[in-house]
Amino acid sequence: MKPSLSILAMLLLLGAAVFCAQRWGREAGRAACAAQVQEVQGLLRRQTQALSAMREEAARRSARARQALATAQAGQAGAQAAAARILALQPGDDACRAAEALIASEMP
């Protein structure tokens, strides 16, 4: 028994439809994958920019902290030098007047 020509035509059309659906599915899958890759790349780019901004802010804060520490250390050194000069006064001198004079001489 031979299949009729219409059945063969239907089977051929069905095969073509399956082939087209598979190909369309692969192309749609590739397009969806490409869109996801672009989305992830954008997210990574934004995260990199945020990390760079955070690093820059940390560097600025670190520089300000180093400057404040240097200023405090300089002030401490000056205070220690003044205290040493006061302590070096002769025992017979009036320590209060000498300290006042020393402090007044160092003020701008």
N, C-alpha and C positions, 0 to 999 in steps of 0.2 A: 504494500500500500504506500503510495507516494503522498507526501504532504501537499496540500494545495498551495498554489502560488500565493494566495492571500495570507496563509499562515506563515510562509517563508518571509513574505514582505513584513508582516507584523513582528516576527522574530528579529529580522534585520533592523527594523525601526527601534525595537526595544533595546537591542545591543547598542545601537548608536546613541540612544537616550542615556543608557547607563554610562557609556564612555564619556559623553558630554557632561553628565552630572559629576562624575569622578574628577574630570579635568577642572570643571568650574569649582568644585569643592577644594581642590588643591590650590587653585589660584586665590580663592577667597581666604583660605587658610594662610597662604603666604602674605596676603595683604594684611590680614589681622595680625600676624606675627610681626610684620614690618611696623605696623602702627604701635604695637606693644613695645618694640625695641626703641622706637623714637620717644615714646612716653617715658621709658626707663632712662634713656639718655638725658632727657630734659630734667628728670628728677635728680639724677646724679650731678648734672651741671649746676642745678640750684643748690644742692647740698655742698658742692665744692665751693661755690661762691659764699655760702653761709659760713663754712669753715674758715675760709680766707678772711672774711670780715671779723670773725671771732679771734683769729690769730693776730690780726692787726690791732684790735682793741686790747688784747692781752699785752702786746708789745708796748702800746702807748701807756697802759697802766703800770707796767713794769718800769718803764723809763721814768714816770712820775714818782714811783716809789723809790727808785734809786736816787733821784734828785732830792727827794725829801730826806732820805737817810743821810746823804752827803751833807745837806744843810744842818741836820741835827748833830751830826758828828763834828762839824766845824764849830757849831755853837757850844758843844760839850768841851771841845778842846780849848776854846776861848775862856769858858768858865773855869776850867781846871787851871789854866795859866793865871787867871786873875786870883783864884784861891791860893795858888802857890806864891804869888807876889804878896798877898795879904799875910800869909803865914811866914814869909821871909822878913817881915818888919822887925826892926830892933825891939827887944823886949821893953826897953825904956820908953819907946814912943807911945803916943796915944793911938791905940789900934783902931778905935772907932773913927777918929778924924782921918787917919791915913786911909782906911777903907773907903770912907766917903769921898775923899779926894781922888783915889784911884778909880772908883766907879764913875765919878763925874768926868774924869779925864777921858774915859773910854766911851762915853755916850756922845752921839753926834750932835 
